[in-house]
C-alpha cells in the first residue's frame, strides 16, 4: 500500500477523505492533537516506522505528514 492510500484509509475512520488535498490543514479536517497522535500511531503500525513526539507536533498539513513518512521510508 502506498503512503497516500495508507493515510487515506486511516483518516477515513475519522474524516471524509473523498476531497482530501495535500494542502489541507489537520485542524481543518477536525483533527485535534489527540486524534493526530492516534492517526500517527496507526501509520507507524501500518508502515513499520516510528515517529518522535516532536515530529508529530510539527505536522500541520496532509503534505507534511506525507513528507515525514516518505523521509522515514527513504
PyMOL Python script that loads the backbone (N, CA, C, O; Angstrom):
from pymol import cmd

cmd.read_pdbstr("""\
ATOM      1  N   UNK A   1       0.854  -1.176   0.000  1.00  0.00           N
ATOM      2  CA  UNK A   1       0.000   0.000   0.000  1.00  0.00           C
ATOM      3  C   UNK A   1       0.905   1.245   0.000  1.00  0.00           C
ATOM      4  O   UNK A   1       1.861   1.320   0.772  1.00  0.00           O
ATOM      5  N   UNK A   2       0.604   2.194  -0.848  1.00  0.00           N
ATOM      6  CA  UNK A   2       1.443   3.388  -0.891  1.00  0.00           C
ATOM      7  C   UNK A   2       1.087   4.348   0.240  1.00  0.00           C
ATOM      8  O   UNK A   2       0.078   4.177   0.923  1.00  0.00           O
ATOM      9  N   UNK A   3       1.920   5.345   0.422  1.00  0.00           N
ATOM     10  CA  UNK A   3       1.795   6.269   1.545  1.00  0.00           C
ATOM     11  C   UNK A   3       0.463   7.010   1.533  1.00  0.00           C
ATOM     12  O   UNK A   3      -0.222   7.059   2.555  1.00  0.00           O
ATOM     13  N   UNK A   4       0.091   7.577   0.410  1.00  0.00           N
ATOM     14  CA  UNK A   4      -1.145   8.361   0.334  1.00  0.00           C
ATOM     15  C   UNK A   4      -2.362   7.485   0.629  1.00  0.00           C
ATOM     16  O   UNK A   4      -3.261   7.901   1.360  1.00  0.00           O
ATOM     17  N   UNK A   5      -2.396   6.293   0.072  1.00  0.00           N
ATOM     18  CA  UNK A   5      -3.532   5.407   0.336  1.00  0.00           C
ATOM     19  C   UNK A   5      -3.582   4.977   1.795  1.00  0.00           C
ATOM     20  O   UNK A   5      -4.661   4.866   2.377  1.00  0.00           O
ATOM     21  N   UNK A   6      -2.418   4.737   2.385  1.00  0.00           N
ATOM     22  CA  UNK A   6      -2.370   4.381   3.803  1.00  0.00           C
ATOM     23  C   UNK A   6      -2.959   5.508   4.648  1.00  0.00           C
ATOM     24  O   UNK A   6      -3.768   5.266   5.544  1.00  0.00           O
ATOM     25  N   UNK A   7      -2.549   6.731   4.356  1.00  0.00           N
ATOM     26  CA  UNK A   7      -3.070   7.885   5.089  1.00  0.00           C
ATOM     27  C   UNK A   7      -4.579   7.992   4.904  1.00  0.00           C
ATOM     28  O   UNK A   7      -5.307   8.214   5.871  1.00  0.00           O
ATOM     29  N   UNK A   8      -5.050   7.836   3.677  1.00  0.00           N
ATOM     30  CA  UNK A   8      -6.488   7.941   3.409  1.00  0.00           C
ATOM     31  C   UNK A   8      -7.286   6.881   4.153  1.00  0.00           C
ATOM     32  O   UNK A   8      -8.337   7.181   4.719  1.00  0.00           O
ATOM     33  N   UNK A   9      -6.801   5.651   4.157  1.00  0.00           N
ATOM     34  CA  UNK A   9      -7.506   4.568   4.838  1.00  0.00           C
ATOM     35  C   UNK A   9      -7.615   4.855   6.328  1.00  0.00           C
ATOM     36  O   UNK A   9      -8.669   4.657   6.932  1.00  0.00           O
ATOM     37  N   UNK A  10      -6.522   5.321   6.912  1.00  0.00           N
ATOM     38  CA  UNK A  10      -6.515   5.602   8.347  1.00  0.00           C
ATOM     39  C   UNK A  10      -7.370   6.829   8.670  1.00  0.00           C
ATOM     40  O   UNK A  10      -8.136   6.810   9.634  1.00  0.00           O
ATOM     41  N   UNK A  11      -7.247   7.882   7.882  1.00  0.00           N
ATOM     42  CA  UNK A  11      -8.049   9.089   8.121  1.00  0.00           C
ATOM     43  C   UNK A  11      -9.528   8.863   7.872  1.00  0.00           C
ATOM     44  O   UNK A  11     -10.367   9.523   8.486  1.00  0.00           O
ATOM     45  N   UNK A  12      -9.861   7.940   6.983  1.00  0.00           N
ATOM     46  CA  UNK A  12     -11.264   7.686   6.648  1.00  0.00           C
ATOM     47  C   UNK A  12     -12.072   7.227   7.862  1.00  0.00           C
ATOM     48  O   UNK A  12     -13.299   7.322   7.859  1.00  0.00           O
ATOM     49  N   UNK A  13     -11.401   6.735   8.888  1.00  0.00           N
ATOM     50  CA  UNK A  13     -12.083   6.330  10.113  1.00  0.00           C
ATOM     51  C   UNK A  13     -12.563   7.552  10.899  1.00  0.00           C
ATOM     52  O   UNK A  13     -13.418   7.436  11.777  1.00  0.00           O
ATOM     53  N   UNK A  14     -11.999   8.738  10.574  1.00  0.00           N
ATOM     54  CA  UNK A  14     -12.288   9.950  11.341  1.00  0.00           C
ATOM     55  C   UNK A  14     -12.894  11.089  10.530  1.00  0.00           C
ATOM     56  O   UNK A  14     -13.685  11.875  11.051  1.00  0.00           O
ATOM     57  N   UNK A  15     -12.521  11.179   9.248  1.00  0.00           N
ATOM     58  CA  UNK A  15     -12.953  12.304   8.419  1.00  0.00           C
ATOM     59  C   UNK A  15     -13.344  11.820   7.028  1.00  0.00           C
ATOM     60  O   UNK A  15     -13.034  10.694   6.638  1.00  0.00           O
ATOM     61  N   UNK A  16     -14.028  12.686   6.289  1.00  0.00           N
ATOM     62  CA  UNK A  16     -14.377  12.410   4.896  1.00  0.00           C
ATOM     63  C   UNK A  16     -13.137  12.648   4.036  1.00  0.00           C
ATOM     64  O   UNK A  16     -12.647  13.774   3.952  1.00  0.00           O
ATOM     65  N   UNK A  17     -12.639  11.614   3.409  1.00  0.00           N
ATOM     66  CA  UNK A  17     -11.401  11.731   2.630  1.00  0.00           C
ATOM     67  C   UNK A  17     -11.653  11.834   1.129  1.00  0.00           C
ATOM     68  O   UNK A  17     -10.705  11.813   0.344  1.00  0.00           O
ATOM     69  N   UNK A  18     -12.899  11.942   0.722  1.00  0.00           N
ATOM     70  CA  UNK A  18     -13.189  11.968  -0.709  1.00  0.00           C
ATOM     71  C   UNK A  18     -12.624  13.195  -1.399  1.00  0.00           C
ATOM     72  O   UNK A  18     -12.314  13.149  -2.589  1.00  0.00           O
ATOM     73  N   UNK A  19     -12.488  14.288  -0.671  1.00  0.00           N
ATOM     74  CA  UNK A  19     -11.960  15.523  -1.268  1.00  0.00           C
ATOM     75  C   UNK A  19     -10.662  15.953  -0.583  1.00  0.00           C
ATOM     76  O   UNK A  19     -10.333  17.139  -0.561  1.00  0.00           O
ATOM     77  N   UNK A  20      -9.940  15.009  -0.036  1.00  0.00           N
ATOM     78  CA  UNK A  20      -8.706  15.296   0.678  1.00  0.00           C
ATOM     79  C   UNK A  20      -7.644  15.829  -0.275  1.00  0.00           C
ATOM     80  O   UNK A  20      -7.412  15.272  -1.348  1.00  0.00           O
ATOM     81  N   UNK A  21      -6.998  16.928   0.142  1.00  0.00           N
ATOM     82  CA  UNK A  21      -5.938  17.543  -0.659  1.00  0.00           C
ATOM     83  C   UNK A  21      -4.684  17.663   0.196  1.00  0.00           C
ATOM     84  O   UNK A  21      -4.783  17.809   1.415  1.00  0.00           O
ATOM     85  N   UNK A  22      -3.503  17.603  -0.422  1.00  0.00           N
ATOM     86  CA  UNK A  22      -2.254  17.705   0.349  1.00  0.00           C
ATOM     87  C   UNK A  22      -2.147  18.983   1.170  1.00  0.00           C
ATOM     88  O   UNK A  22      -1.537  18.978   2.239  1.00  0.00           O
ATOM     89  N   UNK A  23      -2.724  20.066   0.693  1.00  0.00           N
ATOM     90  CA  UNK A  23      -2.604  21.342   1.408  1.00  0.00           C
ATOM     91  C   UNK A  23      -3.609  21.492   2.552  1.00  0.00           C
ATOM     92  O   UNK A  23      -3.559  22.479   3.285  1.00  0.00           O
ATOM     93  N   UNK A  24      -4.516  20.532   2.716  1.00  0.00           N
ATOM     94  CA  UNK A  24      -5.473  20.593   3.824  1.00  0.00           C
ATOM     95  C   UNK A  24      -4.727  20.594   5.156  1.00  0.00           C
ATOM     96  O   UNK A  24      -3.815  19.795   5.369  1.00  0.00           O
ATOM     97  N   UNK A  25      -5.125  21.498   6.044  1.00  0.00           N
ATOM     98  CA  UNK A  25      -4.511  21.506   7.365  1.00  0.00           C
ATOM     99  C   UNK A  25      -5.204  20.467   8.242  1.00  0.00           C
ATOM    100  O   UNK A  25      -6.379  20.160   8.045  1.00  0.00           O
ATOM    101  N   UNK A  26      -4.481  19.942   9.189  1.00  0.00           N
ATOM    102  CA  UNK A  26      -5.038  18.919  10.063  1.00  0.00           C
ATOM    103  C   UNK A  26      -6.194  19.460  10.903  1.00  0.00           C
ATOM    104  O   UNK A  26      -7.199  18.766  11.056  1.00  0.00           O
ATOM    105  N   UNK A  27      -6.091  20.678  11.455  1.00  0.00           N
ATOM    106  CA  UNK A  27      -7.243  21.218  12.190  1.00  0.00           C
ATOM    107  C   UNK A  27      -8.474  21.423  11.306  1.00  0.00           C
ATOM    108  O   UNK A  27      -9.602  21.252  11.768  1.00  0.00           O
ATOM    109  N   UNK A  28      -8.263  21.790  10.025  1.00  0.00           N
ATOM    110  CA  UNK A  28      -9.416  21.988   9.139  1.00  0.00           C
ATOM    111  C   UNK A  28     -10.165  20.688   8.888  1.00  0.00           C
ATOM    112  O   UNK A  28     -11.336  20.700   8.509  1.00  0.00           O
ATOM    113  N   UNK A  29      -9.485  19.568   9.100  1.00  0.00           N
ATOM    114  CA  UNK A  29     -10.131  18.263   8.960  1.00  0.00           C
ATOM    115  C   UNK A  29     -10.837  17.846  10.250  1.00  0.00           C
ATOM    116  O   UNK A  29     -11.516  16.820  10.303  1.00  0.00           O
ATOM    117  N   UNK A  30     -10.658  18.667  11.288  1.00  0.00           N
ATOM    118  CA  UNK A  30     -11.280  18.355  12.566  1.00  0.00           C
ATOM    119  C   UNK A  30     -10.417  17.488  13.457  1.00  0.00           C
ATOM    120  O   UNK A  30     -10.908  16.919  14.431  1.00  0.00           O
ATOM    121  N   UNK A  31      -9.133  17.379  13.136  1.00  0.00           N
ATOM    122  CA  UNK A  31      -8.234  16.567  13.953  1.00  0.00           C
ATOM    123  C   UNK A  31      -7.596  17.422  15.040  1.00  0.00           C
ATOM    124  O   UNK A  31      -6.942  18.424  14.751  1.00  0.00           O
ATOM    125  N   UNK A  32      -7.789  17.022  16.282  1.00  0.00           N
ATOM    126  CA  UNK A  32      -7.093  17.702  17.370  1.00  0.00           C
ATOM    127  C   UNK A  32      -5.787  16.952  17.644  1.00  0.00           C
ATOM    128  O   UNK A  32      -5.467  15.986  16.951  1.00  0.00           O
ATOM    129  N   UNK A  33      -5.045  17.390  18.639  1.00  0.00           N
ATOM    130  CA  UNK A  33      -3.731  16.789  18.885  1.00  0.00           C
ATOM    131  C   UNK A  33      -3.835  15.306  19.259  1.00  0.00           C
ATOM    132  O   UNK A  33      -2.979  14.514  18.865  1.00  0.00           O
ATOM    133  N   UNK A  34      -4.847  14.931  19.996  1.00  0.00           N
ATOM    134  CA  UNK A  34      -5.026  13.523  20.349  1.00  0.00           C
ATOM    135  C   UNK A  34      -5.346  12.690  19.116  1.00  0.00           C
ATOM    136  O   UNK A  34      -4.800  11.600  18.947  1.00  0.00           O
ATOM    137  N   UNK A  35      -6.231  13.194  18.249  1.00  0.00           N
ATOM    138  CA  UNK A  35      -6.549  12.493  17.004  1.00  0.00           C
ATOM    139  C   UNK A  35      -5.287  12.289  16.174  1.00  0.00           C
ATOM    140  O   UNK A  35      -5.067  11.217  15.611  1.00  0.00           O
ATOM    141  N   UNK A  36      -4.461  13.333  16.105  1.00  0.00           N
ATOM    142  CA  UNK A  36      -3.250  13.250  15.309  1.00  0.00           C
ATOM    143  C   UNK A  36      -2.306  12.180  15.846  1.00  0.00           C
ATOM    144  O   UNK A  36      -1.736  11.410  15.072  1.00  0.00           O
ATOM    145  N   UNK A  37      -2.140  12.128  17.146  1.00  0.00           N
ATOM    146  CA  UNK A  37      -1.283  11.097  17.739  1.00  0.00           C
ATOM    147  C   UNK A  37      -1.835   9.712  17.416  1.00  0.00           C
ATOM    148  O   UNK A  37      -1.072   8.811  17.065  1.00  0.00           O
ATOM    149  N   UNK A  38      -3.135   9.531  17.527  1.00  0.00           N
ATOM    150  CA  UNK A  38      -3.740   8.238  17.223  1.00  0.00           C
ATOM    151  C   UNK A  38      -3.546   7.864  15.758  1.00  0.00           C
ATOM    152  O   UNK A  38      -3.244   6.712  15.444  1.00  0.00           O
ATOM    153  N   UNK A  39      -3.719   8.832  14.865  1.00  0.00           N
ATOM    154  CA  UNK A  39      -3.514   8.591  13.433  1.00  0.00           C
ATOM    155  C   UNK A  39      -2.061   8.188  13.170  1.00  0.00           C
ATOM    156  O   UNK A  39      -1.792   7.232  12.442  1.00  0.00           O
ATOM    157  N   UNK A  40      -1.139   8.925  13.769  1.00  0.00           N
ATOM    158  CA  UNK A  40       0.276   8.637  13.530  1.00  0.00           C
ATOM    159  C   UNK A  40       0.679   7.285  14.117  1.00  0.00           C
ATOM    160  O   UNK A  40       1.538   6.606  13.554  1.00  0.00           O
ATOM    161  N   UNK A  41       0.082   6.885  15.227  1.00  0.00           N
ATOM    162  CA  UNK A  41       0.352   5.550  15.774  1.00  0.00           C
ATOM    163  C   UNK A  41      -0.139   4.467  14.818  1.00  0.00           C
ATOM    164  O   UNK A  41       0.524   3.446  14.632  1.00  0.00           O
ATOM    165  N   UNK A  42      -1.290   4.692  14.222  1.00  0.00           N
ATOM    166  CA  UNK A  42      -1.806   3.730  13.243  1.00  0.00           C
ATOM    167  C   UNK A  42      -0.899   3.663  12.013  1.00  0.00           C
ATOM    168  O   UNK A  42      -0.663   2.586  11.465  1.00  0.00           O
ATOM    169  N   UNK A  43      -0.396   4.819  11.588  1.00  0.00           N
ATOM    170  CA  UNK A  43       0.518   4.854  10.442  1.00  0.00           C
ATOM    171  C   UNK A  43       1.817   4.131  10.798  1.00  0.00           C
ATOM    172  O   UNK A  43       2.350   3.377   9.984  1.00  0.00           O
ATOM    173  N   UNK A  44       2.325   4.357  12.001  1.00  0.00           N
ATOM    174  CA  UNK A  44       3.537   3.649  12.446  1.00  0.00           C
ATOM    175  C   UNK A  44       3.342   2.142  12.338  1.00  0.00           C
ATOM    176  O   UNK A  44       4.193   1.429  11.807  1.00  0.00           O
ATOM    177  N   UNK A  45       2.223   1.675  12.844  1.00  0.00           N
ATOM    178  CA  UNK A  45       1.931   0.241  12.829  1.00  0.00           C
ATOM    179  C   UNK A  45       1.797  -0.286  11.396  1.00  0.00           C
ATOM    180  O   UNK A  45       2.334  -1.342  11.062  1.00  0.00           O
ATOM    181  N   UNK A  46       1.083   0.455  10.565  1.00  0.00           N
ATOM    182  CA  UNK A  46       0.825   0.008   9.188  1.00  0.00           C
ATOM    183  C   UNK A  46       2.095  -0.025   8.337  1.00  0.00           C
ATOM    184  O   UNK A  46       2.270  -0.907   7.497  1.00  0.00           O
ATOM    185  N   UNK A  47       2.978   0.954   8.569  1.00  0.00           N
ATOM    186  CA  UNK A  47       4.168   1.074   7.707  1.00  0.00           C
ATOM    187  C   UNK A  47       5.464   0.656   8.397  1.00  0.00           C
ATOM    188  O   UNK A  47       6.539   0.746   7.804  1.00  0.00           O
ATOM    189  N   UNK A  48       5.370   0.202   9.643  1.00  0.00           N
ATOM    190  CA  UNK A  48       6.538  -0.282  10.387  1.00  0.00           C
ATOM    191  C   UNK A  48       7.628   0.781  10.503  1.00  0.00           C
ATOM    192  O   UNK A  48       8.800   0.525  10.228  1.00  0.00           O
ATOM    193  N   UNK A  49       7.216   1.978  10.914  1.00  0.00           N
ATOM    194  CA  UNK A  49       8.145   3.081  11.141  1.00  0.00           C
ATOM    195  C   UNK A  49       7.810   3.716  12.483  1.00  0.00           C
ATOM    196  O   UNK A  49       6.780   3.396  13.078  1.00  0.00           O
ATOM    197  N   UNK A  50       8.664   4.611  12.967  1.00  0.00           N
ATOM    198  CA  UNK A  50       8.411   5.288  14.236  1.00  0.00           C
ATOM    199  C   UNK A  50       8.609   6.788  14.084  1.00  0.00           C
ATOM    200  O   UNK A  50       9.459   7.248  13.322  1.00  0.00           O
ATOM    201  N   UNK A  51       7.804   7.538  14.830  1.00  0.00           N
ATOM    202  CA  UNK A  51       7.889   8.996  14.854  1.00  0.00           C
ATOM    203  C   UNK A  51       8.196   9.449  16.272  1.00  0.00           C
ATOM    204  O   UNK A  51       7.782   8.810  17.239  1.00  0.00           O
ATOM    205  N   UNK A  52       8.914  10.542  16.392  1.00  0.00           N
ATOM    206  CA  UNK A  52       9.113  11.140  17.714  1.00  0.00           C
ATOM    207  C   UNK A  52       7.932  12.051  18.008  1.00  0.00           C
ATOM    208  O   UNK A  52       7.197  12.450  17.105  1.00  0.00           O
ATOM    209  N   UNK A  53       7.760  12.371  19.273  1.00  0.00           N
ATOM    210  CA  UNK A  53       6.690  13.302  19.671  1.00  0.00           C
ATOM    211  C   UNK A  53       6.889  14.650  18.994  1.00  0.00           C
ATOM    212  O   UNK A  53       5.925  15.282  18.565  1.00  0.00           O
ATOM    213  N   UNK A  54       8.144  15.091  18.899  1.00  0.00           N
ATOM    214  CA  UNK A  54       8.435  16.378  18.265  1.00  0.00           C
ATOM    215  C   UNK A  54       8.035  16.375  16.796  1.00  0.00           C
ATOM    216  O   UNK A  54       7.473  17.352  16.301  1.00  0.00           O
ATOM    217  N   UNK A  55       8.321  15.280  16.097  1.00  0.00           N
ATOM    218  CA  UNK A  55       7.940  15.198  14.683  1.00  0.00           C
ATOM    219  C   UNK A  55       6.433  15.306  14.529  1.00  0.00           C
ATOM    220  O   UNK A  55       5.946  15.990  13.629  1.00  0.00           O
ATOM    221  N   UNK A  56       5.703  14.646  15.389  1.00  0.00           N
ATOM    222  CA  UNK A  56       4.244  14.662  15.304  1.00  0.00           C
ATOM    223  C   UNK A  56       3.696  16.053  15.595  1.00  0.00           C
ATOM    224  O   UNK A  56       2.781  16.508  14.908  1.00  0.00           O
ATOM    225  N   UNK A  57       4.233  16.730  16.591  1.00  0.00           N
ATOM    226  CA  UNK A  57       3.712  18.055  16.939  1.00  0.00           C
ATOM    227  C   UNK A  57       4.018  19.099  15.876  1.00  0.00           C
ATOM    228  O   UNK A  57       3.362  20.140  15.831  1.00  0.00           O
ATOM    229  N   UNK A  58       5.000  18.843  15.022  1.00  0.00           N
ATOM    230  CA  UNK A  58       5.346  19.788  13.957  1.00  0.00           C
ATOM    231  C   UNK A  58       4.510  19.599  12.696  1.00  0.00           C
ATOM    232  O   UNK A  58       4.650  20.377  11.753  1.00  0.00           O
ATOM    233  N   UNK A  59       3.658  18.601  12.654  1.00  0.00           N
ATOM    234  CA  UNK A  59       2.831  18.345  11.471  1.00  0.00           C
ATOM    235  C   UNK A  59       1.685  19.350  11.403  1.00  0.00           C
ATOM    236  O   UNK A  59       1.003  19.600  12.397  1.00  0.00           O
ATOM    237  N   UNK A  60       1.484  19.922  10.214  1.00  0.00           N
ATOM    238  CA  UNK A  60       0.421  20.918  10.066  1.00  0.00           C
ATOM    239  C   UNK A  60      -0.539  20.610   8.923  1.00  0.00           C
ATOM    240  O   UNK A  60      -1.710  20.985   8.979  1.00  0.00           O
ATOM    241  N   UNK A  61      -0.054  19.934   7.894  1.00  0.00           N
ATOM    242  CA  UNK A  61      -0.879  19.641   6.719  1.00  0.00           C
ATOM    243  C   UNK A  61      -0.750  18.169   6.347  1.00  0.00           C
ATOM    244  O   UNK A  61       0.120  17.454   6.845  1.00  0.00           O
ATOM    245  N   UNK A  62      -1.628  17.743   5.469  1.00  0.00           N
ATOM    246  CA  UNK A  62      -1.526  16.383   4.939  1.00  0.00           C
ATOM    247  C   UNK A  62      -0.179  16.203   4.234  1.00  0.00           C
ATOM    248  O   UNK A  62       0.451  15.152   4.352  1.00  0.00           O
ATOM    249  N   UNK A  63       0.258  17.226   3.507  1.00  0.00           N
ATOM    250  CA  UNK A  63       1.546  17.138   2.807  1.00  0.00           C
ATOM    251  C   UNK A  63       2.699  16.962   3.797  1.00  0.00           C
ATOM    252  O   UNK A  63       3.645  16.226   3.517  1.00  0.00           O
ATOM    253  N   UNK A  64       2.629  17.623   4.937  1.00  0.00           N
ATOM    254  CA  UNK A  64       3.704  17.464   5.926  1.00  0.00           C
ATOM    255  C   UNK A  64       3.731  16.036   6.478  1.00  0.00           C
ATOM    256  O   UNK A  64       4.801  15.511   6.784  1.00  0.00           O
ATOM    257  N   UNK A  65       2.569  15.412   6.603  1.00  0.00           N
ATOM    258  CA  UNK A  65       2.501  14.016   7.025  1.00  0.00           C
ATOM    259  C   UNK A  65       3.128  13.127   5.953  1.00  0.00           C
ATOM    260  O   UNK A  65       3.934  12.249   6.261  1.00  0.00           O
ATOM    261  N   UNK A  66       2.759  13.357   4.702  1.00  0.00           N
ATOM    262  CA  UNK A  66       3.308  12.583   3.582  1.00  0.00           C
ATOM    263  C   UNK A  66       4.830  12.736   3.527  1.00  0.00           C
ATOM    264  O   UNK A  66       5.551  11.750   3.374  1.00  0.00           O
ATOM    265  N   UNK A  67       5.311  13.961   3.650  1.00  0.00           N
ATOM    266  CA  UNK A  67       6.754  14.223   3.580  1.00  0.00           C
ATOM    267  C   UNK A  67       7.496  13.514   4.711  1.00  0.00           C
ATOM    268  O   UNK A  67       8.553  12.924   4.486  1.00  0.00           O
ATOM    269  N   UNK A  68       6.953  13.571   5.914  1.00  0.00           N
ATOM    270  CA  UNK A  68       7.601  12.915   7.048  1.00  0.00           C
ATOM    271  C   UNK A  68       7.657  11.394   6.834  1.00  0.00           C
ATOM    272  O   UNK A  68       8.685  10.763   7.077  1.00  0.00           O
ATOM    273  N   UNK A  69       6.567  10.834   6.389  1.00  0.00           N
ATOM    274  CA  UNK A  69       6.537   9.383   6.154  1.00  0.00           C
ATOM    275  C   UNK A  69       7.550   9.006   5.078  1.00  0.00           C
ATOM    276  O   UNK A  69       8.310   8.051   5.241  1.00  0.00           O
ATOM    277  N   UNK A  70       7.558   9.758   3.976  1.00  0.00           N
ATOM    278  CA  UNK A  70       8.494   9.450   2.892  1.00  0.00           C
ATOM    279  C   UNK A  70       9.940   9.567   3.365  1.00  0.00           C
ATOM    280  O   UNK A  70      10.791   8.782   2.949  1.00  0.00           O
ATOM    281  N   UNK A  71      10.226  10.541   4.232  1.00  0.00           N
ATOM    282  CA  UNK A  71      11.584  10.676   4.776  1.00  0.00           C
ATOM    283  C   UNK A  71      11.947   9.469   5.637  1.00  0.00           C
ATOM    284  O   UNK A  71      13.089   9.008   5.607  1.00  0.00           O
ATOM    285  N   UNK A  72      10.992   8.959   6.396  1.00  0.00           N
ATOM    286  CA  UNK A  72      11.256   7.795   7.238  1.00  0.00           C
ATOM    287  C   UNK A  72      11.439   6.529   6.412  1.00  0.00           C
ATOM    288  O   UNK A  72      12.194   5.635   6.794  1.00  0.00           O
ATOM    289  N   UNK A  73      10.748   6.456   5.281  1.00  0.00           N
ATOM    290  CA  UNK A  73      10.829   5.253   4.439  1.00  0.00           C
ATOM    291  C   UNK A  73      12.028   5.283   3.489  1.00  0.00           C
ATOM    292  O   UNK A  73      12.367   4.268   2.881  1.00  0.00           O
ATOM    293  N   UNK A  74      12.663   6.436   3.362  1.00  0.00           N
ATOM    294  CA  UNK A  74      13.793   6.568   2.411  1.00  0.00           C
ATOM    295  C   UNK A  74      15.024   5.842   2.913  1.00  0.00           C
ATOM    296  O   UNK A  74      16.059   5.848   2.246  1.00  0.00           O
TER     297      UNK A  74
END
""", "prot")
cmd.dss("prot")
cmd.show_as("cartoon", "prot")
cmd.util.cbc("prot")
cmd.orient("prot")
